[in-house]
């Protein structure tokens, strides 16, 4: 008679081998997320340094050209002055307003999208003409609200379209609004003091040198770390605005991200830009501000979010 031996039951081999793997999955996923975040940060840092090096080279070349041009102009000016003096012609007085400037100030504003929330940002004004800044809902008031008696509060100015405003001022205000998310860590002191000596905790860079806010804060009369808290107004040359806007587009980006400057370029090229009401424009800025994220090198917005907000303001807001 054949003998039979029963082997002990070990259960389902597949289930048995899968259990330890399943238990390790959360840990493995977390490690992969950390590695991916470190890799992304390293890539952003490398791009940021490369952008800074490129800007330094460009500025040094420009400085050399300007010095040469200044020497030539001084020589020509000296010859002209000598000729006028010999002909007994009085020299013209210097024009104090030779270069147009814009006024800047740091102010605190109540957020529209987050009630009770306050934020600081750099405000731009034209000479003798502050930028129009008032808000109204994107959707028109409902029939119920229209039946109520008028509110005693002051009414906003008549509806103004963007086409009637200065495009440079609009662009500056738009970019500075989105960059206000980073204002607190753009204006920091990097110089050691007796109270804050050089340690590993003291930052060596803000990471925001390529932003528009950093460029404008650099011209502020207060020392670094105190500028965002100062109420002192200051001025910046208007001729440099286009360049300030261009260099702030070099912020390191990941796929699907845009800088505030790139967002401005996208919005201003919309076919209906000049006809957009100021109220809708203010709400568009507030919605984008809520979507700004900073990864250490300036604020960015997801392109999909930008496209959706622009579509809502320019298309949906007009239909409904």
C-alpha positions as CSV (number, residue, x, y, z in Angstrom):
1,X,0.0,0.0,0.0
2,X,1.3,3.4,-1.0
3,X,1.9,5.8,1.9
4,X,0.6,9.4,1.9
5,X,2.1,12.3,3.7
6,X,0.3,15.5,4.3
7,X,2.3,18.7,3.9
8,X,1.5,21.6,6.3
9,X,-0.8,24.3,4.8
10,X,1.2,27.5,4.1
11,X,-1.6,29.5,2.6
12,X,-1.7,31.3,-0.7
13,X,1.9,31.9,-1.8
14,X,0.8,35.0,-3.8
15,X,-1.0,36.6,-0.9
16,X,1.8,35.6,1.5
17,X,4.5,37.3,-0.6
18,X,2.4,40.3,-1.5
19,X,1.6,41.3,2.1
20,X,5.2,42.6,3.0
21,X,5.4,44.5,-0.3
22,X,2.1,46.1,0.3
23,X,3.2,47.1,3.8
24,X,6.3,48.7,2.4
25,X,4.6,50.6,-0.4
26,X,3.7,53.7,1.6
27,X,7.3,54.0,2.8
28,X,8.7,53.5,-0.7
29,X,6.3,56.0,-2.1
30,X,7.3,58.6,0.5
31,X,11.0,58.0,-0.3
32,X,10.3,58.4,-4.0
33,X,8.4,61.7,-3.3
34,X,11.3,63.0,-1.3
35,X,13.8,62.0,-4.0
36,X,11.7,63.6,-6.6
37,X,11.3,66.8,-4.6
38,X,15.1,67.0,-4.0
39,X,15.8,66.4,-7.7
40,X,13.3,69.2,-8.7
41,X,14.8,71.6,-6.1
42,X,18.3,70.8,-7.4
43,X,17.2,71.5,-11.0
44,X,15.6,74.8,-10.0
45,X,18.7,75.9,-8.2
46,X,20.9,75.0,-11.2
47,X,18.6,77.0,-13.5
48,X,18.5,79.9,-11.1
49,X,22.3,80.1,-10.8
50,X,22.7,79.8,-14.6
51,X,20.2,82.7,-15.1
52,X,22.1,84.8,-12.6
53,X,25.4,84.2,-14.3
54,X,23.9,85.1,-17.6
55,X,22.5,88.3,-16.2
56,X,25.9,89.2,-14.6
57,X,27.7,88.8,-17.9
58,X,25.1,90.8,-19.7
59,X,25.2,93.6,-17.2
60,X,29.0,93.8,-17.2
61,X,29.0,94.1,-21.0
62,X,26.4,96.8,-20.8
63,X,28.3,98.6,-18.1
64,X,31.4,98.7,-20.3
65,X,29.4,100.0,-23.3
66,X,27.8,102.7,-21.1
67,X,31.2,103.8,-19.7
68,X,32.6,104.2,-23.2
69,X,29.5,106.1,-24.3
70,X,29.6,108.4,-21.3
71,X,33.2,109.3,-22.0
72,X,32.3,110.2,-25.5
73,X,29.4,112.3,-24.4
74,X,31.5,114.1,-21.9
75,X,34.0,115.0,-24.5
76,X,31.3,116.2,-26.9
77,X,29.7,118.2,-24.1
78,X,33.0,119.9,-23.2
79,X,33.5,120.9,-26.8
80,X,30.0,122.3,-27.1
81,X,30.3,124.3,-23.9
82,X,33.6,125.8,-25.0
83,X,32.0,126.8,-28.3
84,X,29.0,128.5,-26.6
85,X,31.3,130.3,-24.2
86,X,33.4,131.7,-27.0
87,X,30.3,133.0,-28.7
88,X,29.0,134.6,-25.5
89,X,25.9,132.3,-25.5
90,X,24.5,131.5,-22.1
91,X,24.5,127.8,-21.2
92,X,21.0,126.2,-20.8
93,X,19.9,125.2,-17.4
94,X,19.6,121.5,-16.5
95,X,16.2,120.0,-16.8
96,X,15.3,118.5,-13.5
97,X,12.6,116.3,-15.1
98,X,14.8,114.9,-17.8
99,X,13.8,111.3,-16.9
100,X,10.3,110.3,-16.2
101,X,9.8,108.2,-13.0
102,X,7.1,106.3,-11.3
103,X,6.1,106.4,-7.7
104,X,6.2,103.3,-5.5
105,X,5.1,102.5,-2.0
106,X,4.4,99.4,0.1
107,X,0.9,99.2,1.3
108,X,-1.4,96.7,3.1
109,X,-4.6,95.7,1.3
110,X,-7.6,93.6,2.4
111,X,-7.9,90.5,0.2
112,X,-11.1,90.2,-1.8
113,X,-11.1,86.4,-2.1
114,X,-10.2,85.8,1.6
115,X,-12.3,87.8,4.0
116,X,-10.4,89.1,7.0
117,X,-7.0,88.4,5.2
118,X,-4.5,91.2,4.7
119,X,-1.5,91.2,2.4
120,X,1.3,93.6,1.6
121,X,2.4,94.5,-1.9
122,X,4.3,97.2,-3.8
123,X,1.9,99.8,-5.2
124,X,2.6,101.6,-8.5
125,X,1.4,105.2,-9.2
126,X,1.8,107.5,-12.1
127,X,2.9,111.1,-11.6
128,X,-0.1,112.9,-10.1
129,X,-2.3,110.0,-11.0
130,X,-2.7,106.9,-8.8
131,X,-3.6,103.7,-10.5
132,X,-7.3,102.8,-10.6
133,X,-7.9,100.0,-8.1
134,X,-11.4,99.0,-7.1
135,X,-13.1,95.7,-7.3
136,X,-16.5,94.3,-8.1
137,X,-17.8,90.7,-8.5
138,X,-17.2,89.0,-11.8
139,X,-20.9,87.9,-11.9
140,X,-23.4,90.7,-12.1
141,X,-25.6,91.3,-9.0
142,X,-28.7,89.1,-8.8
143,X,-32.3,90.3,-9.1
144,X,-32.7,90.2,-5.3
145,X,-29.8,92.5,-4.6
146,X,-31.0,94.9,-7.2
147,X,-34.4,95.3,-5.4
148,X,-32.7,96.6,-2.3
149,X,-32.3,100.3,-1.7
150,X,-29.0,101.8,-2.7
151,X,-26.2,101.5,-0.1
152,X,-25.1,104.7,1.6
153,X,-21.4,103.8,1.0
154,X,-19.6,105.7,-1.7
155,X,-20.2,104.3,-5.2
156,X,-17.2,103.3,-7.3
157,X,-16.2,105.4,-10.3
158,X,-17.8,104.7,-13.6
159,X,-16.8,101.4,-15.3
160,X,-13.4,101.8,-16.9
161,X,-11.9,99.5,-19.5
162,X,-8.3,98.5,-19.5
163,X,-7.8,100.1,-22.9
164,X,-8.2,103.5,-21.2
165,X,-5.4,102.9,-18.7
166,X,-1.6,103.0,-19.0
167,X,-0.5,99.5,-20.1
168,X,2.9,99.7,-18.4
169,X,1.3,100.6,-15.1
170,X,-1.3,97.8,-15.5
171,X,1.4,95.3,-16.2
172,X,3.6,96.4,-13.2
173,X,0.6,96.3,-10.9
174,X,-0.4,92.8,-12.2
175,X,3.1,91.4,-11.7
176,X,3.6,93.0,-8.3
177,X,0.2,91.7,-7.1
178,X,1.1,88.1,-7.9
179,X,4.6,88.6,-6.5
180,X,3.2,89.9,-3.2
181,X,3.0,86.3,-2.1
182,X,6.8,86.3,-1.9
183,X,7.3,89.8,-0.5
184,X,8.1,88.7,3.1
185,X,10.9,86.4,2.0
186,X,12.2,88.8,-0.8
187,X,12.9,91.6,1.7
188,X,15.3,90.0,4.1
189,X,18.7,91.1,5.4
190,X,21.7,88.9,4.2
191,X,24.3,90.9,6.1
192,X,25.5,89.5,9.5
193,X,25.0,91.8,12.5
194,X,26.0,91.5,16.2
195,X,22.5,90.4,17.0
196,X,22.3,88.0,14.0
197,X,25.9,86.7,13.3
198,X,26.7,84.5,10.3
199,X,25.3,81.1,11.1
200,X,23.9,78.2,9.2
201,X,20.4,79.5,9.9
202,X,21.1,82.9,8.4
203,X,20.1,82.8,4.7
204,X,22.8,83.6,2.1
205,X,20.4,84.4,-0.7
206,X,16.7,85.3,-1.1
207,X,16.4,83.2,-4.3
208,X,14.2,86.1,-5.7
209,X,16.9,88.3,-7.3
210,X,15.2,87.8,-10.7
211,X,11.8,89.0,-9.6
212,X,10.4,92.4,-10.3
213,X,9.7,93.1,-6.6
214,X,13.4,92.5,-5.7
215,X,14.6,94.9,-8.4
216,X,12.3,97.6,-7.2
217,X,12.9,97.1,-3.5
218,X,16.7,97.4,-4.2
219,X,16.1,101.1,-4.9
220,X,14.2,101.7,-1.7
221,X,15.9,104.1,0.8
222,X,15.5,101.8,3.8
223,X,17.9,99.0,4.5
224,X,17.1,95.4,3.6
225,X,14.7,93.7,6.0
226,X,13.0,97.0,6.7
227,X,11.6,97.9,3.3
228,X,8.4,96.0,3.4
229,X,7.6,97.6,6.8
230,X,8.4,101.2,5.6
231,X,5.7,103.6,4.6
232,X,8.3,105.9,2.8
233,X,7.4,106.3,-0.9
234,X,10.2,106.1,-3.4
235,X,10.6,106.5,-7.2
236,X,12.1,104.3,-9.9
237,X,13.0,105.2,-13.5
238,X,10.2,104.4,-15.9
239,X,12.6,103.6,-18.7
240,X,13.8,100.6,-16.8
241,X,10.4,99.0,-16.4
242,X,10.5,96.9,-19.6
243,X,13.9,95.5,-18.6
244,X,12.7,94.7,-15.1
245,X,9.8,92.9,-16.6
246,X,12.0,90.9,-18.9
247,X,14.6,89.7,-16.4
248,X,11.9,88.5,-14.0
249,X,10.8,86.0,-16.6
250,X,14.0,84.0,-15.9
251,X,12.6,82.4,-12.7
252,X,13.3,78.6,-12.8
253,X,10.2,76.7,-13.9
254,X,8.9,73.2,-14.0
255,X,6.6,71.9,-16.8
256,X,3.2,73.6,-16.8
257,X,4.3,76.6,-14.7
258,X,4.5,80.3,-15.6
259,X,6.0,83.3,-13.9
260,X,3.9,86.4,-13.1
261,X,5.5,88.1,-16.0
262,X,4.7,85.3,-18.4
263,X,1.2,85.3,-17.0
264,X,1.0,89.0,-17.9
265,X,2.2,88.4,-21.4
266,X,-0.4,85.7,-21.8
267,X,-3.2,87.9,-20.5
268,X,-2.4,91.1,-22.4
269,X,-2.3,89.3,-25.7
270,X,-5.9,88.2,-25.3
271,X,-8.1,89.7,-28.1
272,X,-10.6,91.2,-25.6
273,X,-7.9,92.6,-23.2
274,X,-8.5,96.3,-23.9
275,X,-12.3,95.9,-23.5
276,X,-12.1,94.2,-20.1
277,X,-13.7,96.1,-17.2
278,X,-11.4,97.1,-14.3
279,X,-13.7,95.3,-11.8
280,X,-13.3,92.0,-13.7
281,X,-9.6,92.6,-14.0
282,X,-9.2,93.1,-10.2
283,X,-11.0,89.8,-9.6
284,X,-8.9,88.0,-12.1
285,X,-5.8,89.2,-10.2
286,X,-7.1,88.0,-6.9
287,X,-8.0,84.6,-8.2
288,X,-4.5,84.2,-9.7
289,X,-2.9,85.4,-6.5
290,X,-4.6,82.6,-4.6
291,X,-3.0,80.1,-7.0
292,X,0.6,81.4,-6.7
293,X,3.1,79.0,-5.2
294,X,6.7,79.7,-4.3
295,X,9.4,77.0,-4.3
296,X,12.2,79.2,-3.3
297,X,12.9,81.1,-6.5
298,X,9.9,83.3,-7.1
299,X,6.2,82.8,-7.4
300,X,4.7,80.6,-10.2
301,X,1.2,79.7,-11.3
302,X,0.1,76.6,-13.1
303,X,-0.6,77.2,-16.7
304,X,-3.9,75.4,-16.6
305,X,-5.1,77.6,-13.7
306,X,-4.1,80.7,-15.6
307,X,-6.0,79.6,-18.7
308,X,-9.1,78.7,-16.7
309,X,-9.1,82.1,-14.8
310,X,-8.6,84.1,-18.0
311,X,-11.4,82.1,-19.7
312,X,-13.7,82.8,-16.8
313,X,-12.9,86.6,-16.8
314,X,-12.9,87.2,-20.6
315,X,-15.6,84.7,-21.8
316,X,-17.8,83.3,-19.0
317,X,-18.0,86.6,-17.2
318,X,-19.3,88.3,-20.3
319,X,-21.9,85.6,-21.2
320,X,-23.5,85.2,-17.8
